[in-house]
Structures are given as structure tokens and as C-alpha cells.
């Protein structure tokens, strides 16, 4: 080994040996760096692959959750002081958007939220079932005691009958000068079809436990007793309505006025009679409030309901257009 090593060293200068060792070391470092970069890229590719798969799963889940939340009327907030708006729109009846089952939970949310400094009932309704309106009114009174906050009813196009019954339980009532207000009273309007079906030699046999059990049956002849009972019933409910009006609005009402005629007034006329406290709108109310923002507590139509309604209207418009019919919804 000794002679061979000496021969090798004699055949290779010292500088060349140092350079060779340095080159080998540099190549080794480069190879390791390439391996490290390759491993890093593989890890990055795996992360991107996992991330992409996660996005493919996460986005539909989030979109579905947002759609479900939207369809059920869920919303986040509020996060600052606001005027909480609860809508009473359309017919006040079971199964409708303005039913007590839907309006009362919205009222509870608005009253219990600490950011809500003022509760507004945004009313645009021709009325409906007095029992539903009574439930909403009782909820307002209970919640006002539990969470003392000012409550204002704002009447849009119409606040009549059961809708006004609800409005009069607010601290004050605001209406536009063109709003339709009032219709204080009760009504029953059954169809009388017994003469129509008699032309086809069809009649209905009714067995009832009492003589007035079926007094609203449209397929049986009307008796004097059934007529009297129907009138007594609506008169009684109308009297209850007027008494409740006197209890709620009292000294604000104009004296010597028969409010039980069932008539309807414009917003300005209603203000002169004491049925309305102020002429204005939701926008003017919010502008004059300490809270400059509103928050909608609903109740809202679900996305599916809105879609079905729009589809139904589109189909109806198409049928009407094809048949040449024209519809008019003006008040006469």
C-alpha cells in the first residue's frame, strides 16, 4: 500500500486532489438538495391534493347549509344597536306567513336581543282570523313586560280588521296618509249553494245534535234562526273588538264616533279619529330613531316557497296570456 500510495500521490498533484474532493462534496450536496426539493414538492402535491378534495367536499356542504339556512329564514346578527323589524304581511291565518305560529317566534327573537332598542311591527295586511291576531297581541303584551322596549306599529298599504287589532297593542301607530286603516268589526260570509245544487236534483242530508249545529252549512236551506245566530255571533265579536280598542287607545280616540261600523279610513282620516298617532313610514321612523340601522327578524318566506310562488305566478300569467284574460286587483 505504501509504494502504491506514494505513486498515486506523485501522479496527482495536491491541488488537483483538493479540487476533486471539493467537486465530489459539491455533487453530493447538490444531489441531497435535489432529493430534498423533490420530497418537498411531493409533500406540496399531496397537500394540494388533500386541499382540493377538501374543497370539493366543503363547498357543497357550506352551500347546502347556506341554502338550508336561507330556506328556513335563519340569519346571523345583529351586532350593533338596531331597530328590530317584525313583519305582519298578508292574511293573518293559520298556515300563512302572518300566522301566530310564525310571527310570535320572530317577536320573541326581537324582544330578547340586547342589540334591539326599538321593536317595529311592519304591517301590511287586510286582516284575518281574530284568534290569530289575539295570540300575536297577547305575545306583544307579555314580551313588553319581560323586555321593556318601545313598540311601534307601522302600517304600509293596509292595516285593517285583525291587522289593526294587532297594531293597537303597540305603544304608538304610524301610517302613511294613503294607508287604509280600520275595518273594526267582524264578518261571516258563507256561500248559499242549496238552490244551485237543487237544479241538478242534488241535496244534502244533515244530521246534527242541535238545531244550530250546522247553521253555516252552505248546502242546506237558511232558516231565520240560523240567520239570527250568525248575526248575533258577528255582532258580539265586533263589540269585543270595539271594547278592546277603547281599552288600548282610550283618550287618544275622538269622542262620539261609532268605530264599530266596519268602515275603513285613509291614514290622515284615521289620525284625525285617533286610530293613528303619526303620519309617516318605516323609513321616517328609523331616521328619527337613535338606532340608524334596521334588522329584519322576519318571518320570511322560505326559498322553496318563494320559488314555488314565482313558478305558480309565471304559470298563471302564461295561462292568462294565452286565454286573453285580464285581471284587475284595484280596490273598488
ZAMARGU-4260 file (C-alpha; in steps of 0.2 Angstrom, whole numbers, plus 5000, padded with zeros to 4 digits):
<rodrens>
0) 5000/5000/5000 | 5014/5012/5004 | 5023/5012/4987 | 5006/5012/4978 | 5000/5027/4988
5) 5016/5036/4985 | 5015/5033/4967 | 4997/5039/4967 | 5002/5055/4976 | 5016/5058/4964
10) 5005/5056/4949 | 4991/5068/4955 | 4996/5085/4961 | 4990/5090/4978 | 4979/5105/4971
15) 4970/5093/4959 | 4966/5081/4974 | 4959/5095/4984 | 4948/5101/4969 | 4942/5083/4966
20) 4937/5081/4984 | 4928/5098/4983 | 4919/5093/4967 | 4913/5077/4974 | 4907/5086/4990
25) 4898/5099/4980 | 4890/5085/4969 | 4884/5076/4985 | 4876/5092/4992 | 4868/5095/4975
30) 4861/5078/4975 | 4854/5080/4993 | 4846/5096/4988 | 4838/5089/4973 | 4831/5075/4984
35) 4825/5087/4997 | 4816/5098/4984 | 4808/5083/4976 | 4802/5077/4993 | 4796/5095/4997
40) 4786/5095/4980 | 4779/5078/4983 | 4773/5084/5000 | 4766/5100/4992 | 4757/5090/4979
45) 4749/5079/4992 | 4744/5094/5002 | 4736/5102/4987 | 4728/5086/4983 | 4720/5084/5000
50) 4715/5103/5000 | 4707/5101/4983 | 4697/5086/4989 | 4693/5095/5005 | 4686/5110/4994
55) 4676/5098/4984 | 4668/5091/4999 | 4667/5108/5009 | 4660/5119/4996 | 4644/5109/4993
60) 4642/5107/5012 | 4643/5125/5015 | 4632/5129/5000 | 4619/5117/5006 | 4620/5124/5024
65) 4618/5142/5017 | 4603/5136/5007 | 4595/5127/5021 | 4598/5142/5032 | 4590/5154/5019
70) 4575/5142/5016 | 4571/5142/5035 | 4574/5161/5037 | 4589/5160/5048 | 4601/5174/5048
75) 4616/5180/5059 | 4616/5196/5069 | 4613/5209/5074 | 4630/5215/5080 | 4626/5233/5084
80) 4611/5243/5091 | 4596/5242/5079 | 4578/5244/5076 | 4571/5226/5076 | 4558/5224/5062
85) 4545/5211/5063 | 4533/5209/5048 | 4515/5205/5048 | 4511/5204/5029 | 4496/5196/5021
90) 4482/5187/5028 | 4483/5183/5047 | 4478/5165/5047 | 4485/5148/5052 | 4497/5141/5039
95) 4501/5159/5032 | 4516/5169/5034 | 4507/5181/5046 | 4501/5167/5057 | 4504/5167/5076
100) 4515/5152/5074 | 4527/5162/5063 | 4525/5180/5070 | 4527/5176/5089 | 4544/5167/5087
105) 4550/5182/5077 | 4544/5194/5091 | 4552/5184/5104 | 4569/5185/5095 | 4567/5204/5093
110) 4562/5207/5111 | 4576/5196/5118 | 4590/5203/5108 | 4600/5215/5118 | 4605/5225/5102
115) 4587/5229/5098 | 4582/5245/5106 | 4566/5248/5097 | 4553/5235/5090 | 4543/5239/5075
120) 4528/5229/5068 | 4529/5232/5049 | 4510/5229/5045 | 4503/5227/5028 | 4488/5216/5030
125) 4469/5216/5026 | 4466/5206/5042 | 4461/5188/5045 | 4457/5177/5060 | 4454/5186/5076
130) 4460/5172/5086 | 4477/5173/5077 | 4478/5191/5080 | 4474/5189/5098 | 4488/5177/5100
135) 4500/5189/5092 | 4493/5204/5103 | 4495/5194/5119 | 4513/5189/5115 | 4517/5208/5112
140) 4510/5212/5129 | 4519/5198/5138 | 4536/5202/5129 | 4534/5221/5133 | 4533/5217/5152
145) 4548/5205/5150 | 4559/5216/5140 | 4553/5234/5141 | 4556/5242/5124 | 4546/5254/5114
150) 4535/5246/5101 | 4528/5255/5086 | 4516/5248/5073 | 4520/5255/5055 | 4505/5252/5043
155) 4510/5251/5025 | 4497/5249/5012 | 4484/5242/5024 | 4481/5239/5042 | 4463/5233/5043
160) 4452/5222/5054 | 4463/5209/5063 | 4479/5218/5057 | 4473/5234/5066 | 4468/5223/5081
165) 4487/5218/5082 | 4493/5236/5079 | 4483/5244/5093 | 4493/5234/5106 | 4509/5244/5101
170) 4514/5260/5110 | 4510/5270/5095 | 4504/5268/5077 | 4512/5276/5062 | 4503/5275/5045
175) 4505/5283/5028 | 4492/5296/5023 | 4487/5284/5009 | 4486/5269/5020 | 4470/5260/5023
180) 4466/5259/5041 | 4451/5252/5052 | 4438/5240/5047 | 4435/5237/5065 | 4422/5223/5067
185) 4418/5205/5062 | 4411/5197/5047 | 4405/5180/5041 | 4401/5177/5023 | 4396/5159/5019
190) 4390/5154/5002 | 4372/5148/4999 | 4373/5134/4987 | 4357/5124/4991 | 4347/5132/4977
195) 4361/5129/4964 | 4363/5111/4968 | 4344/5109/4968 | 4344/5112/4950 | 4354/5096/4947
200) 4341/5087/4959 | 4355/5086/4972 | 4353/5089/4990 | 4362/5086/5006 | 4355/5077/5021
205) 4362/5083/5038 | 4360/5075/5055 | 4365/5087/5069 | 4364/5086/5088 | 4357/5103/5089
210) 4346/5114/5078 | 4360/5127/5075 | 4375/5114/5074 | 4375/5116/5055 | 4369/5134/5053
215) 4384/5138/5042 | 4382/5123/5030 | 4380/5131/5013 | 4371/5116/5006 | 4356/5117/5017
220) 4342/5130/5016 | 4344/5145/5028 | 4332/5147/5042 | 4328/5163/5052 | 4336/5155/5067
225) 4352/5152/5058 | 4352/5170/5051 | 4349/5177/5068 | 4363/5166/5076 | 4376/5171/5063
230) 4371/5190/5065 | 4372/5188/5084 | 4389/5180/5083 | 4397/5193/5072 | 4389/5207/5082
235) 4396/5200/5098 | 4414/5198/5091 | 4413/5216/5084 | 4408/5223/5101 | 4423/5214/5109
240) 4434/5222/5096 | 4427/5239/5099 | 4429/5237/5118 | 4447/5231/5116 | 4450/5247/5105
245) 4443/5258/5119 | 4454/5249/5132 | 4470/5251/5121 | 4468/5268/5114 | 4456/5276/5126
250) 4459/5295/5127 | 4468/5296/5111 | 4451/5292/5102 | 4440/5305/5095 | 4424/5306/5106
255) 4406/5302/5099 | 4412/5292/5085 | 4405/5275/5081 | 4421/5264/5077 | 4411/5248/5075
260) 4403/5252/5058 | 4416/5242/5050 | 4422/5256/5038 | 4439/5259/5033 | 4448/5276/5033
265) 4464/5284/5025 | 4479/5287/5036 | 4475/5305/5038 | 4457/5302/5042 | 4462/5288/5055
270) 4474/5301/5063 | 4460/5313/5065 | 4450/5300/5073 | 4464/5295/5085 | 4466/5277/5077
275) 4484/5283/5071 | 4496/5293/5081 | 4508/5299/5067 | 4508/5300/5048 | 4525/5293/5042
280) 4533/5277/5036 | 4546/5264/5042 | 4560/5275/5034 | 4555/5291/5043 | 4553/5281/5059
285) 4571/5274/5058 | 4578/5291/5053 | 4571/5299/5069 | 4577/5284/5080 | 4593/5283/5089
290) 4597/5267/5080 | 4600/5271/5062 | 4600/5253/5056 | 4586/5240/5055 | 4587/5222/5057
295) 4574/5210/5049 | 4568/5197/5061 | 4555/5190/5049 | 4545/5180/5047 | 4552/5176/5030
300) 4545/5165/5016 | 4557/5150/5013 | 4567/5150/4997 | 4557/5135/4992 | 4541/5144/4995
305) 4546/5159/4985 | 4552/5148/4971 | 4535/5139/4971 | 4526/5155/4972 | 4535/5163/4957
310) 4533/5147/4947 | 4514/5147/4951 | 4513/5166/4946 | 4523/5163/4930 | 4511/5148/4925
315) 4496/5158/4929 | 4502/5173/4919 | 4506/5161/4904 | 4488/5154/4905 | 4480/5171/4907
320) 4490/5177/4892 | 4486/5163/4881 | 4467/5164/4885 | 4467/5183/4883 | 4460/5186/4901
325) 4465/5202/4910 | 4465/5203/4929 | 4462/5219/4940 | 4466/5220/4958 | 4461/5238/4961
330) 4451/5242/4976 | 4433/5247/4971
</rodrens>
